[in-house]
Amino acid sequence: MLTPVCKALIRQTQRDHPMKSTRNRLRISVAGLMLLLAPHAAPADVVTDWNAIMQSTVFVPPTSPFSQTRGAAITQLAVFEAVNAIIGDYEPYLGVVAAPAGASPEAAAAAAAHGVLSVLYPASAGALDVALADSLSAIPDGASKDDGVAVGIAAAEAMVALRSADGSSTAGSFPYTPGSNPGDWRPTPAGFAPAAMPGWGLVDTFGIDDGAQFRAAPPPLLHTGKYARDWEEVRVVGSAGSTSRPIDRANVARVYAVLTFVNLYHPIARELSVLHGKTLSENARIFALLAMAGADGLISSMEGKFYYDLWRPVTAIQMGNLDGNAKTWSEPTWATFIATPPYPSYPSNHASGSGASIAVLEDAFGKRGHSFSVSTPSVPDVVLNYATFEDIGVDIDDARVFGGIHFRFDQVAGRKQGTQVGHHILQRELRPVHGK
């Protein structure tokens, strides 16, 4: 049943926003990533429009990568559930949303995204109301529109209820005490902030069983040659004043210090969905899978970080005389090229979330045959050109090592973990209905 508030909003839409284009206005406002791609003939759709709105909403300060990935996954799953309840191309995620025959999937998608984002980010409610009105103004009035809005509201309410006690609200206060033995993580310069989100690895996952399902194998022991080799690599190329860091590796370190899963991979998926002519239903599934993968990749890596509790390179190098390895030593003034995040090193968050996201993108769009460029307004002098998603993963691995904040083995383990997460989600979640 359409609520009085929604009916009033639709009526206001017709008066104040006659057939205004949402997508042109919102694309300009989305912060974080610019994609330079060949011109496309096909327009975007309401799912891609609201994916862009989701991205800009979850990045309103003071959000973190943790809340961003969670917000993206809840939103995109609600959109998927709403659209799929009407079209029925895929197995549902929840399976509790019923749709009347003839309900508008476009109205459902917009209402679902609006419903989730308004609850999770109430400070953005005004802008979200305007965006919803804008979307609904493009849909003819009638029962189809009203029923679609009702389906979207139901999907949003179901997803928000499902995640209301998922452990995210207490992850930052989870008990954790840094160790004092060689190899133990401890706060890092310059701010020496306490560990962030020590309980995030215990947050309920979206598509895998739990954060430990694909836990990475243990990192190299401190006394081993492997540890010493990776220690030496980051010491040489990752320091603030390194003369061994090529300009292109410095550039990727700067760019990927800003771009994370949501503001990197979702814009890429939006543009490629248009170039590949994906349907509304296909887009709803692609963005849901992509958001699930990024969220579960981050939960998995955070679980591993606090399980293994490995020190960061800056600590390992400044205290290298304590690790029992004859091939390492202490450099008390060594500093990183980019800022070190406040939690343990192994495995890499960026590698895990990226491995999972890339698995979804390769499944949706293929591994090869792409040509796109990535840049961010935060690093305006750099444009990174790519032909494959794998190339992005390689640059992200280098970015963290040449930035001085990760060992190479952190990256290798994180990417393997994330790839496993992504493939598991693809095999188990939102699968096509037989015959469709």
C-alpha positions as a Markdown table, in Angstrom:
| # | Residue | x | y | z |
|---|---|---|---|---|
| 1 | Met | 0.0 | 0.0 | 0.0 |
| 2 | Leu | 1.4 | 3.4 | -1.0 |
| 3 | Thr | 1.9 | 5.6 | 2.1 |
| 4 | Pro | 0.3 | 9.1 | 2.2 |
| 5 | Val | 3.8 | 10.6 | 2.4 |
| 6 | Cys | 4.8 | 8.9 | -0.9 |
| 7 | Lys | 1.6 | 10.0 | -2.6 |
| 8 | Ala | 2.2 | 13.5 | -1.5 |
| 9 | Leu | 5.8 | 13.3 | -2.8 |
| 10 | Ile | 4.6 | 12.1 | -6.2 |
| 11 | Arg | 2.1 | 14.9 | -6.4 |
| 12 | Gln | 4.8 | 17.4 | -5.5 |
| 13 | Thr | 7.0 | 15.9 | -8.1 |
| 14 | Gln | 4.5 | 16.5 | -10.8 |
| 15 | Arg | 4.2 | 20.2 | -9.8 |
| 16 | Asp | 7.8 | 21.1 | -9.2 |
| 17 | His | 9.9 | 18.7 | -11.3 |
| 18 | Pro | 8.3 | 18.1 | -14.7 |
| 19 | Met | 10.4 | 15.5 | -16.6 |
| 20 | Lys | 13.7 | 16.9 | -15.3 |
| 21 | Ser | 16.8 | 14.7 | -16.0 |
| 22 | Thr | 18.3 | 13.2 | -12.9 |
| 23 | Arg | 21.3 | 11.6 | -14.4 |
| 24 | Asn | 22.9 | 14.7 | -16.0 |
| 25 | Arg | 22.7 | 16.8 | -12.9 |
| 26 | Leu | 23.9 | 14.0 | -10.5 |
| 27 | Arg | 26.8 | 12.8 | -12.6 |
| 28 | Ile | 28.4 | 16.2 | -12.2 |
| 29 | Ser | 28.0 | 16.1 | -8.4 |
| 30 | Val | 29.5 | 12.6 | -7.8 |
| 31 | Ala | 32.9 | 13.1 | -6.1 |
| 32 | Gly | 35.9 | 10.8 | -6.1 |
| 33 | Leu | 36.3 | 9.4 | -9.6 |
| 34 | Met | 36.3 | 10.5 | -13.2 |
| 35 | Leu | 36.2 | 8.0 | -16.0 |
| 36 | Leu | 37.3 | 8.9 | -19.5 |
| 37 | Leu | 35.6 | 6.5 | -21.9 |
| 38 | Ala | 34.5 | 6.4 | -25.5 |
| 39 | Pro | 31.1 | 8.2 | -26.1 |
| 40 | His | 28.1 | 5.9 | -25.8 |
| 41 | Ala | 24.8 | 5.9 | -27.6 |
| 42 | Ala | 22.6 | 4.2 | -25.0 |
| 43 | Pro | 21.4 | 6.2 | -22.0 |
| 44 | Ala | 21.8 | 5.2 | -18.4 |
| 45 | Asp | 18.8 | 3.9 | -16.4 |
| 46 | Val | 17.3 | 4.5 | -13.0 |
| 47 | Val | 19.5 | 1.8 | -11.4 |
| 48 | Thr | 22.7 | 3.4 | -12.6 |
| 49 | Asp | 21.4 | 6.9 | -11.7 |
| 50 | Trp | 20.7 | 5.8 | -8.1 |
| 51 | Asn | 24.0 | 3.9 | -7.9 |
| 52 | Ala | 25.6 | 7.3 | -8.6 |
| 53 | Ile | 23.4 | 8.9 | -5.9 |
| 54 | Met | 24.3 | 6.1 | -3.5 |
| 55 | Gln | 28.0 | 6.8 | -4.2 |
| 56 | Ser | 27.8 | 10.5 | -3.5 |
| 57 | Thr | 25.7 | 9.9 | -0.4 |
| 58 | Val | 27.9 | 7.3 | 1.3 |
| 59 | Phe | 30.9 | 9.6 | 0.8 |
| 60 | Val | 29.4 | 12.6 | 2.7 |
| 61 | Pro | 31.9 | 13.2 | 5.5 |
| 62 | Pro | 32.7 | 11.9 | 8.0 |
| 63 | Thr | 32.1 | 8.4 | 6.6 |
| 64 | Ser | 34.8 | 5.8 | 6.4 |
| 65 | Pro | 35.4 | 2.9 | 4.0 |
| 66 | Phe | 33.6 | 0.6 | 6.4 |
| 67 | Ser | 30.4 | 2.5 | 6.4 |
| 68 | Gln | 30.7 | 3.2 | 2.7 |
| 69 | Thr | 30.9 | -0.5 | 1.8 |
| 70 | Arg | 28.1 | -1.4 | 4.2 |
| 71 | Gly | 25.8 | 1.4 | 2.9 |
| 72 | Ala | 26.5 | 0.5 | -0.7 |
| 73 | Ala | 25.7 | -3.2 | -0.1 |
| 74 | Ile | 22.4 | -2.5 | 1.8 |
| 75 | Thr | 21.3 | 0.0 | -0.8 |
| 76 | Gln | 22.2 | -2.1 | -3.9 |
| 77 | Leu | 20.6 | -5.2 | -2.5 |
| 78 | Ala | 17.4 | -3.4 | -1.8 |
| 79 | Val | 17.4 | -2.1 | -5.4 |
| 80 | Phe | 18.0 | -5.6 | -6.6 |
| 81 | Glu | 15.3 | -7.1 | -4.5 |
| 82 | Ala | 12.8 | -4.5 | -5.6 |
| 83 | Val | 13.5 | -4.9 | -9.3 |
| 84 | Asn | 13.8 | -8.6 | -9.1 |
| 85 | Ala | 10.5 | -9.0 | -7.3 |
| 86 | Ile | 8.9 | -7.5 | -10.4 |
| 87 | Ile | 11.0 | -8.9 | -13.2 |
| 88 | Gly | 12.1 | -12.2 | -11.7 |
| 89 | Asp | 15.2 | -12.9 | -13.7 |
| 90 | Tyr | 17.2 | -14.1 | -10.7 |
| 91 | Glu | 17.0 | -15.9 | -7.4 |
| 92 | Pro | 16.0 | -13.4 | -4.7 |
| 93 | Tyr | 18.3 | -12.3 | -1.9 |
| 94 | Leu | 15.5 | -12.0 | 0.7 |
| 95 | Gly | 12.5 | -13.5 | -1.0 |
| 96 | Val | 10.0 | -11.7 | 1.2 |
| 97 | Val | 9.0 | -8.9 | -1.2 |
| 98 | Ala | 5.9 | -9.4 | -3.2 |
| 99 | Ala | 5.1 | -7.4 | -6.3 |
| 100 | Pro | 1.7 | -6.8 | -8.0 |
| 101 | Ala | 1.5 | -7.6 | -11.7 |
| 102 | Gly | 2.5 | -4.6 | -13.8 |
| 103 | Ala | 4.4 | -2.7 | -11.0 |
| 104 | Ser | 7.0 | -0.3 | -12.4 |
| 105 | Pro | 10.6 | -1.7 | -11.8 |
| 106 | Glu | 11.9 | 1.8 | -12.4 |
| 107 | Ala | 9.8 | 3.3 | -9.6 |
| 108 | Ala | 10.7 | 0.3 | -7.4 |
| 109 | Ala | 14.5 | 0.8 | -7.9 |
| 110 | Ala | 14.3 | 4.5 | -7.1 |
| 111 | Ala | 12.1 | 4.1 | -4.0 |
| 112 | Ala | 14.3 | 1.2 | -2.7 |
| 113 | Ala | 17.5 | 3.2 | -3.0 |
| 114 | His | 15.9 | 6.3 | -1.5 |
| 115 | Gly | 14.4 | 4.3 | 1.4 |
| 116 | Val | 17.7 | 2.8 | 2.5 |
| 117 | Leu | 19.8 | 5.9 | 2.0 |
| 118 | Ser | 17.3 | 8.1 | 3.9 |
| 119 | Val | 17.6 | 5.8 | 6.9 |
| 120 | Leu | 21.3 | 5.3 | 6.9 |
| 121 | Tyr | 22.2 | 8.9 | 6.0 |
| 122 | Pro | 19.4 | 11.1 | 7.4 |
| 123 | Ala | 21.5 | 14.3 | 7.0 |
| 124 | Ser | 21.1 | 13.7 | 3.2 |
| 125 | Ala | 17.3 | 13.2 | 3.4 |
| 126 | Gly | 16.5 | 16.5 | 1.7 |
| 127 | Ala | 18.7 | 15.9 | -1.3 |
| 128 | Leu | 17.5 | 12.3 | -1.5 |
| 129 | Asp | 13.8 | 13.5 | -1.5 |
| 130 | Val | 14.6 | 15.8 | -4.5 |
| 131 | Ala | 16.3 | 13.0 | -6.3 |
| 132 | Leu | 13.4 | 10.6 | -5.8 |
| 133 | Ala | 11.0 | 13.2 | -7.0 |
| 134 | Asp | 13.1 | 13.8 | -10.0 |
| 135 | Ser | 13.2 | 10.0 | -10.8 |
| 136 | Leu | 9.5 | 9.5 | -10.3 |
| 137 | Ser | 8.6 | 12.5 | -12.5 |
| 138 | Ala | 9.9 | 10.5 | -15.5 |
| 139 | Ile | 7.4 | 7.7 | -14.9 |
| 140 | Pro | 3.7 | 8.0 | -16.0 |
| 141 | Asp | 1.2 | 8.3 | -13.2 |
| 142 | Gly | -1.0 | 5.4 | -12.3 |
| 143 | Ala | -1.2 | 2.1 | -10.5 |
| 144 | Ser | 2.1 | 0.8 | -12.0 |
| 145 | Lys | 4.1 | 3.7 | -10.6 |
| 146 | Asp | 2.3 | 3.5 | -7.2 |
| 147 | Asp | 2.8 | -0.2 | -7.0 |
| 148 | Gly | 6.5 | 0.1 | -7.9 |
| 149 | Val | 7.1 | 2.7 | -5.2 |
| 150 | Ala | 5.4 | 0.4 | -2.7 |
| 151 | Val | 7.6 | -2.5 | -3.8 |
| 152 | Gly | 10.7 | -0.4 | -3.4 |
| 153 | Ile | 9.7 | 0.8 | 0.1 |
| 154 | Ala | 9.1 | -2.8 | 1.1 |
| 155 | Ala | 12.5 | -3.9 | -0.1 |
| 156 | Ala | 14.2 | -1.0 | 1.6 |
| 157 | Glu | 12.5 | -1.7 | 4.9 |
| 158 | Ala | 13.3 | -5.4 | 4.7 |
| 159 | Met | 17.0 | -4.8 | 4.0 |
| 160 | Val | 17.4 | -2.2 | 6.7 |
| 161 | Ala | 15.7 | -4.5 | 9.2 |
| 162 | Leu | 18.0 | -7.4 | 8.2 |
| 163 | Arg | 21.1 | -5.3 | 8.9 |
| 164 | Ser | 19.9 | -3.4 | 12.0 |
| 165 | Ala | 21.9 | -5.6 | 14.3 |
| 166 | Asp | 24.7 | -6.8 | 12.1 |
| 167 | Gly | 27.5 | -5.8 | 14.5 |
| 168 | Ser | 28.6 | -2.7 | 12.6 |
| 169 | Ser | 27.5 | -0.2 | 15.4 |
| 170 | Thr | 29.8 | -1.9 | 18.0 |
| 171 | Ala | 32.8 | -2.7 | 15.7 |
| 172 | Gly | 34.6 | 0.5 | 16.7 |
| 173 | Ser | 34.4 | -0.2 | 20.4 |
| 174 | Phe | 35.3 | -3.9 | 20.2 |
| 175 | Pro | 37.9 | -4.7 | 22.9 |
| 176 | Tyr | 41.5 | -4.7 | 21.6 |
| 177 | Thr | 44.8 | -4.1 | 23.2 |
| 178 | Pro | 48.0 | -3.7 | 21.1 |
| 179 | Gly | 50.8 | -6.1 | 21.7 |
| 180 | Ser | 54.4 | -5.3 | 22.7 |
| 181 | Asn | 56.3 | -8.2 | 21.1 |
| 182 | Pro | 58.3 | -7.9 | 17.9 |
| 183 | Gly | 55.8 | -8.3 | 15.0 |
| 184 | Asp | 52.8 | -7.1 | 17.0 |
| 185 | Trp | 50.9 | -4.1 | 15.7 |
| 186 | Arg | 51.1 | -0.9 | 17.6 |
| 187 | Pro | 49.9 | 2.7 | 16.8 |
| 188 | Thr | 51.9 | 4.3 | 14.0 |
| 189 | Pro | 53.1 | 7.8 | 13.2 |
| 190 | Ala | 52.3 | 10.5 | 12.7 |
| 191 | Gly | 49.1 | 10.5 | 14.7 |
| 192 | Phe | 49.6 | 7.3 | 16.7 |
| 193 | Ala | 45.9 | 6.7 | 16.5 |
| 194 | Pro | 44.4 | 3.7 | 18.3 |
| 195 | Ala | 43.3 | 0.8 | 16.2 |
| 196 | Ala | 40.2 | 1.6 | 14.1 |
| 197 | Met | 37.3 | -0.9 | 13.9 |
| 198 | Pro | 38.8 | -3.9 | 15.6 |
| 199 | Gly | 35.5 | -5.7 | 15.5 |
| 200 | Trp | 34.7 | -5.1 | 11.8 |
| 201 | Gly | 35.9 | -8.6 | 10.9 |
| 202 | Leu | 33.0 | -9.9 | 13.0 |
| 203 | Val | 30.3 | -7.9 | 11.2 |
| 204 | Asp | 27.7 | -10.0 | 9.5 |
| 205 | Thr | 28.7 | -10.7 | 6.0 |
| 206 | Phe | 26.4 | -10.3 | 2.9 |
| 207 | Gly | 27.3 | -13.3 | 0.7 |
| 208 | Ile | 29.9 | -15.4 | 2.4 |
| 209 | Asp | 29.5 | -17.4 | 5.6 |
| 210 | Asp | 31.6 | -15.1 | 7.9 |
| 211 | Gly | 34.7 | -13.1 | 7.9 |
| 212 | Ala | 36.9 | -16.1 | 8.7 |
| 213 | Gln | 35.7 | -18.3 | 5.8 |
| 214 | Phe | 38.5 | -17.2 | 3.5 |
| 215 | Arg | 41.1 | -16.2 | 6.1 |
| 216 | Ala | 44.5 | -15.8 | 4.5 |
| 217 | Ala | 47.3 | -18.2 | 5.3 |
| 218 | Pro | 49.7 | -16.9 | 8.0 |
| 219 | Pro | 52.2 | -14.2 | 6.9 |
| 220 | Pro | 55.9 | -15.0 | 6.7 |
| 221 | Leu | 57.7 | -15.5 | 10.0 |
| 222 | Leu | 59.9 | -12.6 | 11.0 |
| 223 | His | 63.1 | -14.5 | 10.8 |
| 224 | Thr | 62.6 | -15.8 | 7.2 |
| 225 | Gly | 64.1 | -14.7 | 4.0 |
| 226 | Lys | 60.7 | -14.0 | 2.5 |
| 227 | Tyr | 60.0 | -11.5 | 5.3 |
| 228 | Ala | 63.4 | -9.9 | 4.8 |
| 229 | Arg | 63.0 | -9.5 | 1.1 |
| 230 | Asp | 59.6 | -7.8 | 1.4 |
| 231 | Trp | 60.8 | -5.7 | 4.3 |
| 232 | Glu | 63.7 | -4.5 | 2.1 |
| 233 | Glu | 61.4 | -3.7 | -0.8 |
| 234 | Val | 59.1 | -1.5 | 1.1 |
| 235 | Arg | 62.0 | 0.1 | 3.0 |
| 236 | Val | 63.7 | 1.1 | -0.3 |
| 237 | Val | 60.7 | 2.2 | -2.5 |
| 238 | Gly | 58.1 | 3.2 | 0.2 |
| 239 | Ser | 59.9 | 5.8 | 2.2 |
| 240 | Ala | 58.8 | 9.4 | 2.1 |
| 241 | Gly | 62.1 | 10.5 | 0.4 |
| 242 | Ser | 62.8 | 7.4 | -1.7 |
| 243 | Thr | 64.9 | 8.0 | -4.8 |
| 244 | Ser | 64.0 | 4.5 | -6.0 |
| 245 | Arg | 60.3 | 5.1 | -6.5 |
| 246 | Pro | 59.5 | 5.8 | -10.2 |
| 247 | Ile | 57.1 | 8.7 | -10.9 |
| 248 | Asp | 54.4 | 6.4 | -12.2 |
| 249 | Arg | 54.5 | 4.3 | -9.0 |
| 250 | Ala | 54.3 | 7.5 | -6.9 |
| 251 | Asn | 51.3 | 8.5 | -9.0 |
| 252 | Val | 49.4 | 5.2 | -8.4 |
| 253 | Ala | 50.2 | 5.5 | -4.7 |
| 254 | Arg | 48.7 | 9.0 | -4.6 |
| 255 | Val | 45.6 | 8.0 | -6.6 |
| 256 | Tyr | 44.8 | 4.8 | -4.7 |
| 257 | Ala | 45.3 | 6.5 | -1.3 |
| 258 | Val | 42.0 | 8.3 | -2.3 |
| 259 | Leu | 40.0 | 5.8 | -4.3 |
| 260 | Thr | 38.5 | 2.9 | -2.5 |
| 261 | Phe | 36.0 | 0.2 | -3.6 |
| 262 | Val | 32.9 | 2.3 | -3.9 |
| 263 | Asn | 34.3 | 5.4 | -5.6 |
| 264 | Leu | 36.5 | 3.3 | -7.9 |
| 265 | Tyr | 34.6 | 0.2 | -9.1 |
| 266 | His | 31.1 | 1.5 | -9.1 |
| 267 | Pro | 31.7 | 4.3 | -11.6 |
| 268 | Ile | 33.6 | 1.9 | -13.8 |
| 269 | Ala | 30.6 | -0.5 | -13.7 |
| 270 | Arg | 28.2 | 2.3 | -14.4 |
| 271 | Glu | 30.0 | 3.3 | -17.6 |
| 272 | Leu | 30.6 | -0.2 | -18.8 |
| 273 | Ser | 27.0 | -1.2 | -18.2 |
| 274 | Val | 26.0 | 1.5 | -20.6 |
| 275 | Leu | 28.6 | 0.5 | -23.2 |
| 276 | His | 27.5 | -3.1 | -23.0 |
| 277 | Gly | 23.8 | -2.3 | -23.1 |
| 278 | Lys | 22.9 | -4.0 | -19.9 |
| 279 | Thr | 19.3 | -4.1 | -18.9 |
| 280 | Leu | 17.7 | -2.6 | -15.8 |
| 281 | Ser | 17.5 | -6.1 | -14.3 |
| 282 | Glu | 21.1 | -7.0 | -15.2 |
| 283 | Asn | 22.3 | -3.7 | -13.7 |
| 284 | Ala | 20.4 | -4.3 | -10.5 |
| 285 | Arg | 22.2 | -7.6 | -10.1 |
| 286 | Ile | 25.6 | -6.4 | -11.2 |
| 287 | Phe | 25.6 | -3.5 | -8.7 |
| 288 | Ala | 24.3 | -5.7 | -5.9 |
| 289 | Leu | 27.0 | -8.3 | -6.5 |
| 290 | Leu | 29.7 | -5.7 | -6.7 |
| 291 | Ala | 28.6 | -4.0 | -3.5 |
| 292 | Met | 28.4 | -7.4 | -1.7 |
| 293 | Ala | 31.9 | -8.3 | -2.9 |
| 294 | Gly | 33.5 | -5.1 | -1.7 |
| 295 | Ala | 31.8 | -5.3 | 1.7 |
| 296 | Asp | 32.6 | -8.9 | 2.3 |
| 297 | Gly | 36.2 | -8.5 | 1.0 |
| 298 | Leu | 36.7 | -5.7 | 3.6 |
| 299 | Ile | 35.1 | -7.7 | 6.4 |
| 300 | Ser | 37.3 | -10.7 | 5.5 |
| 301 | Ser | 40.6 | -8.7 | 5.5 |
| 302 | Met | 39.7 | -7.0 | 8.8 |
| 303 | Glu | 39.1 | -10.3 | 10.4 |
| 304 | Gly | 42.5 | -11.4 | 9.2 |
| 305 | Lys | 44.2 | -8.2 | 10.3 |
| 306 | Phe | 43.2 | -8.6 | 14.0 |
| 307 | Tyr | 43.7 | -12.3 | 13.9 |
| 308 | Tyr | 47.3 | -12.1 | 12.8 |
| 309 | Asp | 47.9 | -8.6 | 14.4 |
| 310 | Leu | 51.0 | -7.9 | 12.3 |
| 311 | Trp | 52.9 | -4.7 | 12.6 |
| 312 | Arg | 53.0 | -2.1 | 9.8 |
| 313 | Pro | 56.1 | -1.5 | 7.7 |
| 314 | Val | 56.9 | 1.8 | 9.5 |
| 315 | Thr | 57.1 | 0.0 | 12.8 |
| 316 | Ala | 58.9 | -3.0 | 11.3 |
| 317 | Ile | 61.6 | -0.7 | 9.8 |
| 318 | Gln | 62.0 | 1.6 | 12.8 |
| 319 | Met | 62.3 | -1.4 | 15.1 |
| 320 | Gly | 64.0 | -3.8 | 12.6 |
| 321 | Asn | 66.7 | -4.6 | 15.1 |
| 322 | Leu | 64.2 | -6.5 | 17.3 |
| 323 | Asp | 62.7 | -9.0 | 14.8 |
| 324 | Gly | 65.4 | -11.7 | 15.0 |
| 325 | Asn | 66.3 | -11.4 | 11.3 |
| 326 | Ala | 69.9 | -10.9 | 10.5 |
| 327 | Lys | 69.0 | -9.2 | 7.2 |
| 328 | Thr | 67.0 | -6.4 | 8.8 |
| 329 | Trp | 68.0 | -3.4 | 11.0 |
| 330 | Ser | 66.6 | -0.3 | 12.6 |
| 331 | Glu | 66.0 | 3.0 | 10.9 |
| 332 | Pro | 64.3 | 5.1 | 13.6 |
| 333 | Thr | 63.5 | 8.0 | 11.4 |
| 334 | Trp | 62.1 | 6.1 | 8.4 |
| 335 | Ala | 58.7 | 7.5 | 7.3 |
| 336 | Thr | 56.1 | 6.4 | 4.7 |
| 337 | Phe | 55.2 | 8.2 | 1.4 |
| 338 | Ile | 51.4 | 8.1 | 2.2 |
| 339 | Ala | 49.7 | 7.9 | 5.5 |
| 340 | Thr | 49.4 | 4.6 | 7.3 |
| 341 | Pro | 45.9 | 3.5 | 8.2 |
| 342 | Pro | 45.4 | 2.7 | 11.9 |
| 343 | Tyr | 45.1 | -1.1 | 12.0 |
| 344 | Pro | 47.3 | -4.1 | 11.5 |
| 345 | Ser | 49.0 | -4.8 | 8.2 |
| 346 | Tyr | 48.2 | -8.3 | 7.0 |
| 347 | Pro | 46.3 | -8.9 | 4.8 |
| 348 | Ser | 45.7 | -5.7 | 2.7 |
| 349 | Asn | 42.2 | -4.3 | 2.8 |
| 350 | His | 42.5 | -2.6 | -0.5 |
| 351 | Ala | 43.8 | -5.8 | -2.1 |
| 352 | Ser | 41.0 | -8.0 | -0.6 |
| 353 | Gly | 38.2 | -5.6 | -1.6 |
| 354 | Ser | 39.7 | -5.1 | -5.0 |
| 355 | Gly | 40.1 | -8.8 | -5.6 |
| 356 | Ala | 36.5 | -9.4 | -4.8 |
| 357 | Ser | 35.3 | -6.5 | -6.9 |
| 358 | Ile | 37.4 | -7.4 | -9.9 |
| 359 | Ala | 36.0 | -10.9 | -9.8 |
| 360 | Val | 32.5 | -9.5 | -10.2 |
| 361 | Leu | 33.5 | -7.0 | -12.9 |
| 362 | Glu | 35.2 | -9.7 | -15.0 |
| 363 | Asp | 32.2 | -11.9 | -14.7 |
| 364 | Ala | 29.8 | -9.1 | -15.8 |
| 365 | Phe | 31.9 | -7.5 | -18.5 |
| 366 | Gly | 34.7 | -9.9 | -19.5 |
| 367 | Lys | 38.4 | -9.9 | -18.6 |
| 368 | Arg | 39.7 | -8.1 | -21.7 |
| 369 | Gly | 38.7 | -5.7 | -24.4 |
| 370 | His | 38.3 | -2.6 | -22.2 |
| 371 | Ser | 39.9 | 0.8 | -22.6 |
| 372 | Phe | 39.3 | 3.3 | -19.8 |
| 373 | Ser | 41.1 | 5.9 | -17.7 |
| 374 | Val | 40.8 | 6.5 | -14.0 |
| 375 | Ser | 41.5 | 9.8 | -12.2 |
| 376 | Thr | 40.3 | 11.7 | -9.1 |
| 377 | Pro | 39.9 | 15.4 | -8.5 |
| 378 | Ser | 42.0 | 14.9 | -5.4 |
| 379 | Val | 45.1 | 14.1 | -7.6 |
| 380 | Pro | 44.3 | 16.3 | -10.6 |
| 381 | Asp | 47.6 | 15.9 | -12.4 |
| 382 | Val | 47.3 | 12.1 | -12.8 |
| 383 | Val | 45.3 | 10.0 | -15.2 |
| 384 | Leu | 45.8 | 6.2 | -15.1 |
| 385 | Asn | 45.0 | 4.2 | -18.3 |
| 386 | Tyr | 43.8 | 0.6 | -18.3 |
| 387 | Ala | 42.9 | -2.2 | -20.7 |
| 388 | Thr | 41.9 | -4.8 | -18.1 |
| 389 | Phe | 40.6 | -5.0 | -14.5 |
| 390 | Glu | 43.7 | -7.0 | -13.6 |
| 391 | Asp | 45.8 | -4.0 | -14.4 |
| 392 | Ile | 44.0 | -2.0 | -11.7 |
| 393 | Gly | 44.7 | -4.8 | -9.2 |
| 394 | Val | 48.4 | -4.7 | -10.1 |
| 395 | Asp | 48.6 | -1.0 | -9.6 |
| 396 | Ile | 46.8 | -1.2 | -6.3 |
| 397 | Asp | 49.3 | -3.7 | -5.1 |
| 398 | Asp | 52.2 | -1.4 | -6.1 |
| 399 | Ala | 50.4 | 1.6 | -4.7 |
| 400 | Arg | 50.4 | 0.2 | -1.2 |
| 401 | Val | 54.0 | -1.0 | -1.3 |
| 402 | Phe | 55.4 | 2.1 | -3.0 |
| 403 | Gly | 53.3 | 4.1 | -0.6 |
| 404 | Gly | 55.2 | 2.5 | 2.2 |
| 405 | Ile | 52.1 | 1.2 | 4.1 |
| 406 | His | 52.1 | -2.6 | 3.1 |
| 407 | Phe | 54.5 | -5.4 | 2.6 |
| 408 | Arg | 54.2 | -7.2 | -0.8 |
| 409 | Phe | 53.0 | -10.3 | 1.0 |
| 410 | Asp | 50.1 | -8.3 | 2.4 |
| 411 | Gln | 49.0 | -7.5 | -1.1 |
| 412 | Val | 49.4 | -11.1 | -2.5 |
| 413 | Ala | 47.4 | -12.6 | 0.4 |
| 414 | Gly | 44.7 | -9.9 | 0.2 |
| 415 | Arg | 44.1 | -10.3 | -3.5 |
| 416 | Lys | 43.9 | -14.1 | -3.2 |
| 417 | Gln | 41.5 | -13.8 | -0.4 |
| 418 | Gly | 39.3 | -11.2 | -2.2 |
| 419 | Thr | 39.2 | -13.3 | -5.3 |
| 420 | Gln | 38.0 | -16.2 | -3.3 |
| 421 | Val | 35.3 | -14.0 | -1.8 |
| 422 | Gly | 34.2 | -12.7 | -5.1 |
| 423 | His | 34.0 | -16.1 | -6.8 |
| 424 | His | 32.0 | -17.5 | -3.9 |
| 425 | Ile | 29.5 | -14.8 | -4.1 |
| 426 | Leu | 29.1 | -15.2 | -7.8 |
| 427 | Gln | 28.6 | -18.9 | -7.4 |
| 428 | Arg | 26.1 | -18.7 | -4.6 |
| 429 | Glu | 24.2 | -15.4 | -4.8 |
| 430 | Leu | 21.5 | -13.9 | -7.1 |
| 431 | Arg | 21.9 | -16.6 | -9.7 |
| 432 | Pro | 19.8 | -16.6 | -12.9 |
| 433 | Val | 16.5 | -18.4 | -12.7 |
| 434 | His | 16.6 | -21.5 | -14.8 |
| 435 | Gly | 15.2 | -20.8 | -18.3 |
| 436 | Lys | 15.9 | -17.1 | -18.1 |
